[in-house]
Amino acid sequence: MNVVPDRARLLFVAIMAVVMGLVMSLVMTLVNVGWSATFLSSWFRAFWIGTSVAFPVALVVVPLADFVVARTLGD
């Protein structure tokens, strides 16, 4: 199993949380609000909430996913 140093894993999780929060909040805000005068403020609010949830979840899920992949592929 390839062990990633703690700082690299933390940076990976942070980048993934920000990107996923950005994309998911953009799509969900467009679906729920549409392109309107309140779109940007609604999107920024959804982005911060989504990223605040995504980061701690990713801190737990990424090591579990690494474990499952390693077990599945026999590393």
N, C-alpha and C positions, 0 to 999 in steps of 0.2 A: 504494500500500500504506500503510495506517495504521500508523505506528510508535508503539508504546506505550512511554512512558518506563520506564526500567529498574526503578524502585521500584514502579511500578504493576504491571508484569509479575511481579515477584517476589512481591508481595502476592497477586496473582491465583493464581499457582502454589501458594503456601502455603495459601491458602484451599481451593483445589480438592483438594490433597493431603490436608488434614485431613478435609474432608467425605467424600471418596471412601474414605479409610482408615477413617473412622468407620462408614460405611454397609456397606462390604464386609466389614470385620472383624465387625460385628454379625451380618450374615447368615451368614457362614461359621462363626462360633462357634456360632450357634444350630443350624446344620445338623450340625456335628461333635460338639458337646458337649450340645446341648439345654439346656432351662431347668433348671439344677441348682444345687447349692450352690457349685460352682466356676465358674459362668458368668461372673460379674463379673470375677474375677481372670483368667480365660482370655481374656475379651474385651479387657480393658485391655492385656494382653500382646500379643495379636494386633493391636490398634490401633496400639500404638507400633512394632511391627515393620513393619506395613503402611505406616504413614505415613513411616517412615524410608526405605522403598524408594520410595514414591510420589513424594516430594518431588524427589529427584534425577532420577527418570525423567521427571517432568512438566517439569522445567527443560529437558530435551532435547526432549521431544515437543511441547510447546506452540509453540515457534518453528517447528518443522517443520510442524505442523498449520496454523499461520498462513500459511506459505509455500505449502502445497498448496492451501489455500482461495483465496488470492490468485491463484495460477496458474489454478485451475479457473474462477474467476469473472471472470478477466481484469482484476483491479484493478491 
